[in-house]
Amino acid sequence: MTEPDRSAPPGGALSLASPPTAPAPAAEAPPAARRRRGRRSQRAVRDGRVAYLFLAPWIVGMVVVTIWPIAASLYLSFTDYSLLRAPRWVGLDNFAEMLGDERLVSALGVTFTYVVVSVPLQLALALALAMLLDRGVRGLPFYRSVYYLPSLLAGSVSIAILWRQMFGTDGLFNDFLALFGVQGIGWVSHPDFALGTLVVLNVWTFGAPMVIFLAGLRQIPVMYYEAATVDGAGRWARFRHITIPLLTPIIFFNLVLQTIGAFQTFTQAFVVSGGTGGPSDATLFYTLYLYERGFGSFDMGYASALAWLLLVIVAALTGLNFLLAKRWVFYGD
Amino acid sequence: MTDTVLATQAVREESPPRRGGGRNPLRHALLIALGVVMIYPLLWMLSSSVKPTEIIFRDPSLWPSSFDLGNYVEGWTALGAPFHQYLLNSAIIAVGCIVGNLLSCSLAAYAFARLEFRGRKLMFAAMLVTIMLPIHVLIVPQYVLFSQLDWINTFLPLIVPKFLATDAFFIFLMVQFIRTLPIELDEAARIDGCGHFRIYWRIIMPLCTPALATTAVFTFIWSWNDFFSQLIFLTDQDLYTVPVALRSFVDGQGATSWGPLFAMSIVGLAPIFGFFLAGQRYLTQGIATTGIK
């Protein structure tokens, strides 16, 4: 995707954005093609000027709100900075501190556990429900809406408050257990279960990937199934050898997005734990720790180092996902 | 990403013919049971919000034995400012974000979808990468920047970036949509003497209404639910938005007043639910295109 744009005029008048592209192949082209290319480049030059006008807000945003902050946080990560005084260069001190930071270790542990447990559960449920809803279920729009609604609400503080009550000592969940004569505990305040309640919350949002699976399932031609049935394939064989292979691109797409999303969990953990990441750092998500260091104690230098580590982790995970994808994602012959 | 283009088209198509099992009662029982489990907590919160606090925990049933709006009255005034102040603050931010996203993202999308210019592939790739960039990576230097501009405790850090097309999801969404529109329309308009801005405004934008609606609905829900950046940029009580106000409510009152807390939580959820009902079609289309939630 990063190769130079071949449709741009070769060495043309515009050099606003990028250095000159590869040498023009136009010299070898027959005269007719060259004339056509010439006319097209004129249009392209006009287009180009207008295009940068259309893109002006985006370019400004990209530079000021995205690229500059990334660069600035790299610089700040080598400093001691509390906003009140100018940043003081401390070299690798922040990174050295990270190596011995036990809370960072818990934050990484909590976040990875959450991602590794909740994303597969959520996607499995999403796929199962998409299979159940696919083709021929009456009232499909209704079911789809009901399952999808939680995905929209789950990020809100209101739902986090509900969760905090539901899995509290007097909560709805324990009322439910009491029906079976089981005496529940305060799930959100128990170090072994607090993270589990947040996993449940993430699984509750399976509706969003489910809608994507449903759209993907509709792309699979019915005749594949019909042919397989004629050849004597059972339900499981059809699922295993038609649905799954043809759906792998969608599974992959959902996996990447939900992994990145799960890595950024903040609101729910913050509200459920009262802003502490407790009990005993059991819900100290990475973002929560970053917030605490950056905006609780105004350790902007250390927080920047944390932000960079997060960037590296997310990039590495996404890269790993793409690498592994070559082994299992099927893009057709 | 090309698969998601297919996904959008799929959503627009009618569903393929049924293949039996459409009325399988077992399957419906399963689907309904799961739906009930998923929605029960929401209904329970709604019904608890009209129960007196002392019976909320004794009464897990959905239908309240007594109906009482006292929690709403109490919750409305429980914080420093009346709750409509927070609703208004959230609404101002949401409207600002919607206008910003609609304008800036559609401008960028027109360029990416319809114009040829140097560096297009590179910029498009950069745009796609920013979709996956966590806000947490940028927040510290952004905070430094905005505090130097003296924008902390104003709505500007929350709204101005939207006018700079920082929500790249929507650029992507609109690019996908514009690419499905026939290019002959542009060419006809060009022959009639239209410039690019007029083609954009008079031809492409009106045809993009579904994509614009998806953008508006998602922008509303995201900005209404957004907690992280509002928590950081707004520390003045009078500027609190609904999520920040609810959080200070829950931390201030602890577990003593679930009734008013639930009542205000319901008030906070109601606009999202409204947008969900009104914009369902656009939501499912949008999510099938870009996988957002």
Interface residues (C-beta under 8 A of the other chain):
Chain A: M1 T2 E3 P4 D5 S7 A8 P9 G12 L14 S15 L16 A17 S18 T21 R43 A44 D47 G48 V50 A51 Y52 F54 L55 A56 P57 W58 V60 G61 M62 V64 V65 T66 W68 P69 I70 A72 S73 L76 L83 L129 L132 L133 R135 G136 V137 R138 G139 L140 Y143 R144 S145 V146 Y147 Y148 L149 P150 S151 L152 L153 G155 S156 V157 S158 I159 I161 L162 R164 Q165 M166 G168 D170 G171 L172 D175 F176 W204 T205 A208 P209 V211 I212 L214 A215 G216 R218 Q219 V222 P249 I250 F253 N254 V256 L257 I260 G261 F263 Q264 F266 T267 F270 V271 G274 G275 T287 L290 Y291 G294 F295 M300 A303 S304 A307 W308 L310 L311 V314 T318
Chain B: M1 D3 T4 L6 A7 T8 A10 V11 E13 S15 P16 P17 R18 R19 G20 G21 G22 R23 R27 H28 L30 L31 L34 G35 M38 I39 P41 L42 W44 M45 F57 P60 L103 S104 L107 A108 Y110 A111 L115 E116 F117 R118 G119 R120 K121 L122 M123 F124 A125 A126 M127 L128 T130 M132 L133 P134 I135 H136 V137 L138 I139 V140 P141 Q142 Y143 V144 L145 S147 P161 F163 L164 A165 T166 I171 G195 H196 F197 Y200 I221 W224 N225 F227 F228 L231 I232 V242 P243 V244 L246 R247 V250 D251 A255 W258 L261 F262 S265 I266 G268 L269 I272 F273 F276 Q280 L283 T284 I287 A288 G291 I292 K293
